[in-house]
Amino acid sequence: MRIALFQGIPKPLDVPGNLQRLRQQAQLAAERGAQLLVCPEMFLTGYNIGLPQVERLAEADDGLAAMEVVEIAQTHRIAIVYGYPERADDGAIYNSVQLIDAHGRSLCNYRKTHLFGELDRSMFSAGPDHFPVVELEGWKVGLLICYDIEFPENARRLALEGAELILVPTANMAPYDFICQVTVRARAQENQCYLVYANYCGAEDEIQYCGQSSIIGPDGSVLAMGGRDECLLLAELEHEQVVNGRMAFPYLTDLRPELHLRNR
């Protein structure tokens, strides 16, 4: 599967503008042969926008913005992962990402489970115990959001459920470049899966995003990595690399869950 990652400067509060930008990037990615496009955390609204704006802009997972993403995916025949503020049926608001396939079907909606500091906690409820693994283009895919990937238990849980590819929309900021440079590579290698880390670049009010989005192989190798500026990254994924990695480093089969997962 050929995959694309969009790293861009946030456009806070501009949902129509971000949908138009998504349309442009989906067209460009599809023209370059990609079957999946991954965008950053809270892509539709911007991330550092405060509770009043989150409450104003939050939508259901099948709201008007989602329906436009469906149309974009169908038009360009490309699957899309995008971040947005989700309003649940009970009124709670989550930091969510949704995976729409090339036919316009919602395969997965994931709510961020590990909230980052007061910034996240002031705007969102923590997601429930729901870590789905779904199939896309013959690949088993799991989703996490930003801070979630910094807890090794989350990626390991998805890998144990069969995930071969973990998609991580993020809004990582200075001074946490270490996460971009080291942590995501370790998560991929220790679970022998591909990992896609889609970050912002530029600034959003006082936040300076550190870019350095990446597509990482199952052996921890960097297949594509951005700098500090806007870019569209592409890479080819091969099942054989996952199989070979899990043979060379059989962590998943050698793991003794009775020692490590007693609280699950």
Protein Blocks (a to p, Z undefined) as FASTA:
>chain_A
ZZddddddddehilmlmmmmmmmmmmmmmmnopabdcddehklnojblojklmmmmpccf
kbmklmmmmmmmmmnopacddddddddfkopacdddddddfkopafbdcddfbdghjklm
mmpccdddddddddeehiacdddehjlmmpmklmmmmmmnopabdcdddddddfklmmmm
mmmmmmmmmnopacdddddehjehjbccekjpacddfkopafbdcdfbccdddddddfkl
mmmmmmmmmmkmmpcfklmmmmZZ
